[in-house]
Amino acid sequence: MIMEPMRRRGALVAGCLLLAVAGHALAAGDARRGADLFAEECGDCHSAVPGKNKKGPTLTGVNGRKAASVADFAGYSDSMRQSGIVWTSDRIDAYIAAPKKIVPGGKMKYDGLADAAARADVIAYLLALK
């Protein structure tokens, strides 16, 4: 009889984990839409081509990269160099939502992308770039 509450608790935990995983999958962006948004929102200043920098550095391989670390891009601000950021999907999300808040004194002229779903799509696209 003591086992019954333990089974219920185990089923409850399993159900919560399943919901958490399903919720995460729903929050994931669409890389195809992200490619279009990247072209519209980011493409004037950033490239998705390895080794091709523009006003800003290439964003190919940005996931897991330390901020201000593209060797052949010399245009980083001191603020970006000193930020200590390592680009993860969460950090990218916060940054493209409000660049001037995340890196005060940075050179990025972009005011930010308020739409969370659009940011998720852009991030999905960036994560697909290798």
Secondary structure, 3 states (H helix, E strand, C coil): CCHHHHHHHHHHHHHHHHHHHHHHHHHCCCHHHHHHHHHHHHCCCCCCCCCCCCCCCCCCCCCCCECCCCCCCCCCCHHHHCCCCECCHHHHHHHHHCHHHHCCCCCCCCCCCCCHHHHHHHHHHHHHCC
